[in-house]
């Protein structure tokens, strides 16, 4: 692990595209962060834009305000007479993100200029930050507990509103609050049990074995409810999955290619050309989703390969956030399609009539009425060949996914957990069960030892007993500059 005493620097903003001018943020943290104003070719300019030519005066101006956070315009001089202006946002320890002195240098410049400024700063003797090192310092300095620090990583990597909401639930400290209550109750029970051990000769019993076992059962139930009611961060951080379903030849592959503008699926006059589950990213008004195409869901399978393809399709569709069910408007087997539709049981369906370019408007309207009567749902008319209805489909799909997310956020009180959290909770449950057994068998000293172990396991979710290697693993998943 890096030394937390070093002064670190990193680019904390997205990379600029070639020839693009944008905001670049260079973040510094550490006891020597403010020395950049004395050890680099960086100087202050007045709030009116006039350069302060006397660097000594500039340093004196800054040092008089160093006890307060502030915003200061600056100019940094680069080789070959090049210079760049920017704004320095200064935060004095401990009132900063990391709990140390922090400076953020904001530059509005092209990428090569920002890179030159970055290299100039590194020459001052500062070290480039490692992955997640800013948030690691915030954790080490008590700004976050560990679960909240992990939530920062999920917020940074969020690619849609539902991902961001999931990360914010973890950052809000809901898990920490529930675990703190369990640990307090566990510590109270442990103190009573250990007090009884201290007075064994006086035959004083602070808590009866049956009472201790009942209390352990209650605590175990509370932990199990957290596990059962938790929503996995690994799932929440994934993009929502949207599946294309229908009979073979329903036009799913053509629709996927048209929606994504990519020749992802094989399109052929022959039926059942898609066997594997094929995926592609699809941009919607609400964000991104993963659109997947899979084997057509025929009622009869001709061989083992068809059976395996159908099983894979059903498994993928049943776990999808939404399903686009495709029906060939010109097809004759609508009853078979309706039976497949009812078998899927997905939570969110969007019904689509495909190949509209093969029919005239009158026939299409007639087909829409027939399909609504048969399926009990309104059908959206599309054509992969002409692009008709595709934008409407994207809008409808976006609304459906947002509805699912909003419904979950309003009615779902579950706490987001990741793999490390679940491992700690499951380990503490095991220790509690062992403790109850030992206390029941009149081995209170062993039971107390196991209760303390469970208490320490739960503490590992936040602060106590975190091995340095575990911290390395957790924060190595962050990106540089966060």
C-alpha positions as CSV (number, residue, x, y, z in Angstrom):
1,X,0.0,0.0,0.0
2,X,1.2,3.5,-0.7
3,X,2.2,5.8,2.1
4,X,-0.7,8.1,3.2
5,X,1.9,10.8,4.0
6,X,2.9,11.4,0.4
7,X,1.5,14.3,-1.5
8,X,-0.3,12.8,-4.5
9,X,-1.6,14.2,-7.7
10,X,-3.8,12.8,-10.5
11,X,-6.2,13.8,-13.3
12,X,-9.7,13.5,-11.8
13,X,-11.8,14.3,-14.9
14,X,-12.6,12.3,-18.1
15,X,-10.0,12.3,-20.9
16,X,-10.6,14.8,-23.7
17,X,-11.0,13.7,-27.3
18,X,-8.3,14.8,-29.8
19,X,-8.7,18.5,-30.7
20,X,-11.3,18.9,-28.0
21,X,-11.2,21.8,-25.5
22,X,-12.8,21.1,-22.2
23,X,-12.4,21.2,-18.4
24,X,-9.5,19.2,-16.9
25,X,-9.3,18.8,-13.1
26,X,-5.9,18.0,-11.5
27,X,-6.4,17.0,-7.9
28,X,-3.7,17.1,-5.2
29,X,-3.9,15.8,-1.6
30,X,-1.4,15.8,1.2
31,X,0.5,17.9,3.6
32,X,2.6,19.4,0.8
33,X,-0.2,20.2,-1.5
34,X,0.0,24.0,-1.0
35,X,3.7,24.0,-1.7
36,X,2.8,23.9,-5.4
37,X,2.4,27.7,-5.2
38,X,6.1,28.0,-4.2
39,X,7.7,25.1,-6.1
40,X,6.3,25.4,-9.6
41,X,5.9,27.9,-12.4
42,X,2.4,28.6,-11.1
43,X,1.5,32.1,-9.9
44,X,-1.6,33.9,-8.8
45,X,-3.5,36.5,-10.9
46,X,-5.8,39.0,-9.4
47,X,-9.6,38.5,-9.5
48,X,-9.7,41.1,-12.3
49,X,-7.4,39.0,-14.5
50,X,-4.2,41.1,-14.1
51,X,-1.2,39.1,-13.4
52,X,0.7,39.7,-10.1
53,X,4.2,40.0,-11.5
54,X,6.0,39.8,-8.1
55,X,5.9,36.1,-7.1
56,X,6.8,37.0,-3.5
57,X,3.8,39.2,-3.3
58,X,1.6,36.4,-4.7
59,X,2.9,34.0,-2.1
60,X,2.3,36.4,0.7
61,X,-1.2,37.0,-0.6
62,X,-1.9,33.3,-0.6
63,X,-0.2,32.6,2.8
64,X,-2.4,35.2,4.4
65,X,-5.5,33.2,3.4
66,X,-4.1,29.7,3.9
67,X,-6.2,29.2,7.0
68,X,-9.4,29.3,4.9
69,X,-10.6,27.5,1.9
70,X,-10.8,29.6,-1.1
71,X,-11.0,29.9,-4.9
72,X,-8.0,31.5,-6.6
73,X,-7.3,32.3,-10.2
74,X,-3.8,31.3,-11.4
75,X,-1.5,31.1,-14.3
76,X,1.1,28.4,-14.9
77,X,4.1,28.9,-17.2
78,X,5.1,26.0,-19.5
79,X,8.2,25.6,-21.7
80,X,8.6,27.5,-24.9
81,X,6.7,30.5,-23.5
82,X,3.4,28.7,-23.3
83,X,1.1,29.5,-20.4
84,X,-2.3,28.4,-19.2
85,X,-4.8,30.1,-16.9
86,X,-7.1,28.3,-14.5
87,X,-8.8,28.3,-11.1
88,X,-7.5,26.7,-7.9
89,X,-10.1,25.3,-5.4
90,X,-8.3,25.0,-2.1
91,X,-9.6,23.0,0.9
92,X,-7.7,23.1,4.2
93,X,-7.4,19.9,6.3
94,X,-9.5,18.4,7.8
95,X,-12.4,20.0,5.9
96,X,-11.8,18.3,2.6
97,X,-12.7,15.1,0.8
98,X,-9.6,13.2,1.9
99,X,-9.2,14.9,5.3
100,X,-5.9,16.4,4.1
101,X,-5.0,19.6,2.4
102,X,-6.6,19.3,-1.0
103,X,-6.2,21.5,-4.1
104,X,-8.1,21.1,-7.4
105,X,-6.7,22.9,-10.4
106,X,-9.4,23.5,-13.0
107,X,-8.1,24.2,-16.5
108,X,-10.1,25.0,-19.6
109,X,-7.7,23.9,-22.3
110,X,-6.9,21.2,-24.9
111,X,-5.7,17.8,-23.9
112,X,-2.0,18.4,-24.7
113,X,-1.9,21.6,-22.7
114,X,-3.5,19.9,-19.7
115,X,-1.0,17.0,-20.0
116,X,1.9,19.5,-20.0
117,X,0.5,21.2,-16.9
118,X,0.2,17.8,-15.2
119,X,3.8,16.9,-16.1
120,X,5.0,20.3,-14.8
121,X,3.3,19.5,-11.4
122,X,4.8,16.1,-11.2
123,X,8.3,17.6,-11.5
124,X,7.6,19.4,-8.2
125,X,8.2,16.1,-6.5
126,X,4.6,15.0,-6.0
127,X,3.7,11.3,-6.6
128,X,1.0,10.2,-9.1
129,X,-1.9,8.8,-7.1
130,X,-2.7,5.1,-7.3
131,X,-6.2,3.7,-8.1
132,X,-8.7,4.9,-5.5
133,X,-6.0,6.5,-3.4
134,X,-8.0,9.8,-2.8
135,X,-11.0,7.8,-1.5
136,X,-8.7,5.5,0.5
137,X,-7.3,8.5,2.3
138,X,-10.8,9.7,3.0
139,X,-11.5,6.3,4.5
140,X,-8.3,6.2,6.6
141,X,-9.0,9.7,7.9
142,X,-12.6,8.8,9.0
143,X,-14.5,10.6,6.2
144,X,-16.2,7.4,5.1
145,X,-16.8,4.0,6.5
146,X,-15.6,1.2,4.1
147,X,-19.0,0.4,2.6
148,X,-19.5,4.1,1.8
149,X,-16.0,4.2,0.2
150,X,-17.0,1.3,-2.0
151,X,-20.2,3.2,-2.9
152,X,-18.0,6.0,-4.3
153,X,-16.6,3.5,-6.8
154,X,-20.0,2.4,-7.9
155,X,-21.1,6.1,-8.3
156,X,-18.1,6.9,-10.4
157,X,-18.7,3.9,-12.7
158,X,-22.5,4.3,-12.9
159,X,-23.7,4.6,-16.5
160,X,-27.4,5.1,-16.0
161,X,-29.9,6.6,-13.5
162,X,-30.8,3.2,-11.9
163,X,-27.1,2.4,-11.4
164,X,-26.5,5.8,-9.8
165,X,-29.6,5.3,-7.5
166,X,-28.2,1.9,-6.4
167,X,-24.8,3.4,-5.5
168,X,-26.4,6.3,-3.6
169,X,-28.4,3.8,-1.5
170,X,-25.1,2.3,-0.4
171,X,-23.5,5.6,0.1
172,X,-26.3,6.8,2.4
173,X,-25.1,4.4,5.1
174,X,-28.2,2.2,5.3
175,X,-26.0,-0.9,5.7
176,X,-23.8,0.7,8.3
177,X,-26.8,1.8,10.4
178,X,-28.3,-1.7,10.5
179,X,-25.0,-3.4,11.3
180,X,-24.2,-0.9,14.0
181,X,-27.5,-1.7,15.8
182,X,-26.8,-5.5,15.6
183,X,-23.2,-4.9,16.9
184,X,-24.5,-2.9,19.8
185,X,-26.9,-5.6,20.8
186,X,-24.3,-8.3,20.3
187,X,-21.8,-6.3,22.5
188,X,-24.4,-6.0,25.2
189,X,-25.0,-9.7,25.3
190,X,-21.2,-10.4,25.2
191,X,-20.7,-8.1,28.2
192,X,-23.3,-9.9,30.2
193,X,-21.9,-13.3,29.3
194,X,-18.3,-12.3,30.1
195,X,-19.4,-10.6,33.4
196,X,-20.8,-14.0,34.5
197,X,-17.5,-15.7,33.7
198,X,-15.7,-13.2,36.0
199,X,-18.0,-14.2,38.9
200,X,-18.1,-18.0,38.5
201,X,-16.9,-18.5,42.1
202,X,-19.7,-16.4,43.5
203,X,-22.3,-18.3,41.3
204,X,-23.7,-15.1,39.9
205,X,-25.4,-15.5,36.6
206,X,-26.0,-12.2,34.6
207,X,-27.8,-14.0,31.7
208,X,-29.3,-17.4,31.6
209,X,-28.1,-19.8,28.9
210,X,-31.7,-20.0,27.4
211,X,-31.9,-16.2,27.4
212,X,-28.6,-15.9,25.7
213,X,-29.6,-18.4,23.0
214,X,-32.8,-16.6,22.4
215,X,-31.0,-13.3,22.0
216,X,-28.5,-14.9,19.6
217,X,-31.5,-16.3,17.6
218,X,-32.9,-12.8,17.4
219,X,-29.6,-11.3,16.2
220,X,-29.2,-14.1,13.7
221,X,-32.6,-13.3,12.3
222,X,-31.7,-9.7,11.9
223,X,-28.6,-10.5,10.0
224,X,-30.4,-13.0,7.8
225,X,-33.0,-10.4,7.0
226,X,-30.3,-8.1,5.8
227,X,-29.0,-10.9,3.6
228,X,-32.4,-11.9,2.3
229,X,-33.6,-8.4,1.7
230,X,-30.3,-7.1,0.1
231,X,-30.0,-6.3,-3.5
232,X,-26.6,-7.2,-4.9
233,X,-24.4,-4.3,-6.1
234,X,-23.1,-6.6,-8.8
235,X,-26.6,-6.8,-10.2
236,X,-27.5,-3.2,-9.7
237,X,-24.3,-2.0,-11.4
238,X,-25.1,-3.9,-14.5
239,X,-27.0,-2.3,-17.4
240,X,-30.6,-3.3,-17.6
241,X,-31.1,-6.2,-20.0
242,X,-33.8,-6.2,-22.7
243,X,-34.6,-9.4,-24.6
244,X,-36.1,-10.0,-28.0
245,X,-38.6,-12.9,-27.9
246,X,-40.9,-14.5,-30.4
247,X,-41.4,-17.5,-32.7
248,X,-38.7,-18.4,-35.2
249,X,-38.9,-16.0,-38.1
250,X,-40.7,-13.3,-36.2
251,X,-38.1,-10.7,-37.3
252,X,-36.2,-10.4,-34.0
253,X,-32.7,-10.4,-35.6
254,X,-33.6,-7.8,-38.2
255,X,-35.1,-5.6,-35.4
256,X,-32.0,-5.9,-33.3
257,X,-29.7,-4.9,-36.2
258,X,-32.0,-2.0,-37.0
259,X,-32.2,-0.7,-33.4
260,X,-28.5,-0.9,-32.8
261,X,-27.3,0.0,-36.3
262,X,-25.0,-3.0,-36.1
263,X,-25.1,-6.3,-38.1
264,X,-25.0,-8.3,-34.9
265,X,-27.5,-11.0,-35.7
266,X,-27.6,-13.2,-38.8
267,X,-30.6,-12.4,-41.0
268,X,-31.8,-15.1,-43.3
269,X,-35.0,-16.3,-45.0
270,X,-34.4,-19.6,-43.2
271,X,-35.9,-19.8,-39.8
272,X,-34.0,-20.6,-36.5
273,X,-30.7,-19.0,-37.6
274,X,-30.1,-17.6,-34.1
275,X,-28.9,-20.3,-31.6
276,X,-26.8,-18.4,-29.1
277,X,-27.7,-15.4,-27.0
278,X,-26.3,-12.4,-28.9
279,X,-25.9,-9.0,-27.1
280,X,-25.3,-5.4,-28.1
281,X,-25.5,-2.1,-26.4
282,X,-28.5,0.1,-27.2
283,X,-28.7,3.8,-26.3
284,X,-32.1,5.0,-25.1
285,X,-33.4,8.4,-24.0
286,X,-33.1,7.2,-20.4
287,X,-29.5,5.8,-20.8
288,X,-28.0,2.6,-22.0
289,X,-29.3,-1.0,-21.9
290,X,-28.1,-4.4,-23.1
291,X,-30.3,-5.6,-25.9
292,X,-30.0,-9.4,-26.6
293,X,-31.4,-11.7,-29.3
294,X,-31.8,-15.4,-28.8
295,X,-33.3,-18.5,-30.4
296,X,-36.9,-18.4,-31.5
297,X,-39.3,-20.0,-29.0
298,X,-41.0,-22.7,-31.1
299,X,-43.5,-25.0,-29.4
300,X,-41.7,-28.1,-30.8
301,X,-38.0,-28.7,-31.0
302,X,-36.7,-30.8,-33.8
303,X,-33.3,-31.8,-32.2
304,X,-31.2,-31.5,-29.1
305,X,-29.5,-28.3,-30.4
306,X,-32.9,-26.7,-30.7
307,X,-33.8,-27.7,-27.2
308,X,-30.6,-26.3,-25.7
309,X,-31.0,-23.0,-27.7
310,X,-34.6,-22.7,-26.3
311,X,-33.5,-23.3,-22.7
312,X,-30.8,-20.7,-23.0
313,X,-33.3,-18.2,-24.5
314,X,-35.9,-18.8,-21.8
315,X,-33.3,-18.4,-19.0
316,X,-32.1,-15.1,-20.4
317,X,-35.6,-13.7,-21.0
318,X,-36.9,-14.6,-17.6
319,X,-34.0,-12.6,-16.0
320,X,-34.4,-9.6,-18.3
321,X,-35.6,-6.2,-17.1
322,X,-38.0,-6.0,-20.0
323,X,-38.9,-8.2,-23.0
324,X,-39.8,-7.0,-26.5
325,X,-42.1,-9.7,-27.9
326,X,-42.1,-9.8,-31.7
327,X,-44.9,-11.0,-33.9
328,X,-44.8,-11.2,-37.7
329,X,-47.7,-9.1,-38.8
330,X,-47.9,-11.1,-42.0
331,X,-47.6,-14.4,-40.1
332,X,-50.3,-17.1,-39.9
333,X,-49.4,-18.8,-36.6
334,X,-50.5,-16.1,-34.2
335,X,-52.2,-18.6,-31.8
336,X,-48.8,-20.3,-31.3
337,X,-47.2,-16.9,-30.6
338,X,-49.9,-16.1,-28.0
339,X,-49.2,-19.4,-26.2
340,X,-45.5,-18.7,-26.1
341,X,-46.2,-15.1,-24.9
342,X,-48.2,-16.4,-21.9
343,X,-45.5,-18.9,-21.0
344,X,-42.8,-16.3,-20.6
345,X,-44.2,-14.5,-17.6
346,X,-41.9,-11.5,-17.8
347,X,-42.7,-8.5,-15.6
348,X,-42.5,-5.9,-18.4
349,X,-43.6,-6.6,-21.9
350,X,-43.5,-4.4,-25.0
351,X,-45.4,-6.1,-27.9
352,X,-44.2,-5.3,-31.4
353,X,-45.6,-6.2,-34.7
354,X,-42.7,-6.6,-37.2
355,X,-42.4,-6.4,-41.0
356,X,-45.0,-3.7,-41.4
357,X,-43.4,-2.8,-44.8
358,X,-45.0,-5.9,-46.3
359,X,-48.6,-4.8,-45.6
360,X,-50.7,-1.7,-46.4
361,X,-52.1,0.6,-43.7
362,X,-55.6,-0.9,-43.8
363,X,-54.4,-4.4,-43.2
364,X,-52.0,-3.3,-40.5
365,X,-54.8,-1.6,-38.5
366,X,-56.8,-4.8,-38.8
367,X,-53.9,-6.9,-37.6
368,X,-53.3,-4.6,-34.7
369,X,-56.9,-5.1,-33.5
370,X,-56.7,-8.8,-33.9
371,X,-53.4,-9.0,-32.0
372,X,-54.8,-6.9,-29.1
373,X,-57.8,-9.2,-28.8
374,X,-55.6,-12.3,-28.8
375,X,-52.7,-11.1,-26.6
376,X,-54.5,-8.5,-24.4
377,X,-51.9,-5.9,-25.0
378,X,-51.4,-3.0,-27.5
379,X,-49.0,-3.7,-30.3
380,X,-46.5,-1.2,-31.7
381,X,-46.0,-1.5,-35.5
382,X,-42.4,-1.5,-36.7
383,X,-40.3,-2.2,-39.8
384,X,-36.6,-3.0,-39.7
385,X,-36.4,-2.4,-43.4
386,X,-37.8,1.1,-43.4
387,X,-37.1,2.1,-39.8
388,X,-40.8,2.8,-39.2
389,X,-41.7,2.8,-35.5
390,X,-38.1,2.3,-34.2
391,X,-37.9,5.7,-32.4
392,X,-41.3,5.1,-30.9
393,X,-40.1,1.7,-29.7
394,X,-37.0,3.2,-28.1
395,X,-39.1,5.8,-26.3
396,X,-41.6,3.2,-25.1
397,X,-38.8,0.9,-23.9
398,X,-37.1,3.9,-22.1
399,X,-40.3,4.7,-20.3
400,X,-40.8,1.0,-19.3
401,X,-37.3,0.8,-17.8
402,X,-37.7,4.1,-16.0
403,X,-41.0,2.9,-14.6
404,X,-39.4,-0.3,-13.3
405,X,-36.5,1.7,-11.6
406,X,-38.9,4.3,-10.1
407,X,-41.1,1.6,-8.8
408,X,-38.2,-0.2,-7.1
409,X,-36.8,3.1,-5.6
410,X,-40.2,4.1,-4.2
411,X,-41.2,0.7,-2.7
412,X,-38.0,-1.1,-2.3
413,X,-36.2,-0.5,1.1
414,X,-33.5,-3.0,0.4
415,X,-29.9,-2.3,1.1
416,X,-27.3,-2.6,-1.6
417,X,-24.6,-5.1,-0.7
418,X,-21.5,-6.5,-2.5
419,X,-19.7,-9.8,-2.3
420,X,-17.4,-8.7,0.6
421,X,-20.4,-7.6,2.7
422,X,-22.2,-10.9,2.2
423,X,-19.2,-12.9,3.1
424,X,-18.8,-11.0,6.4
425,X,-22.5,-11.4,7.2
426,X,-22.5,-15.1,6.4
427,X,-19.4,-15.6,8.5
428,X,-20.9,-13.8,11.5
429,X,-24.1,-16.0,11.2
430,X,-21.9,-19.1,11.3
431,X,-20.1,-17.8,14.5
432,X,-23.4,-16.9,16.1
433,X,-24.8,-20.4,15.5
434,X,-21.7,-22.0,16.9
435,X,-21.9,-19.7,19.9
436,X,-25.5,-20.7,20.6
437,X,-24.6,-24.3,20.5
438,X,-21.7,-23.9,22.9
439,X,-23.7,-21.9,25.4
440,X,-26.5,-24.5,25.2
441,X,-24.0,-27.2,26.0
442,X,-22.8,-25.2,29.0
443,X,-19.5,-24.0,27.5
444,X,-20.1,-20.2,28.1
445,X,-16.4,-19.3,27.8
446,X,-16.2,-20.8,24.2
447,X,-19.6,-19.2,23.4
448,X,-18.2,-15.8,24.5
449,X,-15.1,-16.3,22.3
450,X,-17.3,-17.0,19.3
451,X,-19.6,-14.1,20.0
452,X,-16.6,-11.8,20.0
453,X,-15.5,-13.3,16.7
454,X,-18.9,-12.5,15.2
455,X,-18.7,-9.0,16.6
456,X,-15.3,-8.5,14.9
457,X,-16.6,-10.0,11.6
458,X,-19.4,-7.4,11.5
459,X,-16.9,-4.7,12.4
460,X,-14.9,-5.6,9.4
461,X,-17.7,-4.2,7.2
462,X,-16.9,-0.7,8.3
463,X,-13.6,-0.1,10.1
464,X,-12.2,-2.6,12.6
465,X,-9.8,-5.4,11.7
466,X,-9.4,-4.5,8.0
467,X,-6.4,-6.3,6.6
468,X,-4.1,-4.1,4.5
469,X,-4.3,-6.6,1.6
470,X,-8.1,-6.4,1.7
471,X,-7.9,-2.6,1.3
472,X,-5.5,-3.0,-1.6
473,X,-8.0,-5.3,-3.4
474,X,-11.0,-3.0,-2.7
475,X,-9.4,0.2,-3.9
476,X,-7.5,-1.3,-6.8
477,X,-10.9,-1.5,-8.5
478,X,-11.2,2.3,-8.5
479,X,-9.9,4.5,-11.4
480,X,-7.0,6.9,-11.1
481,X,-7.9,10.2,-9.6
482,X,-10.8,9.1,-7.4
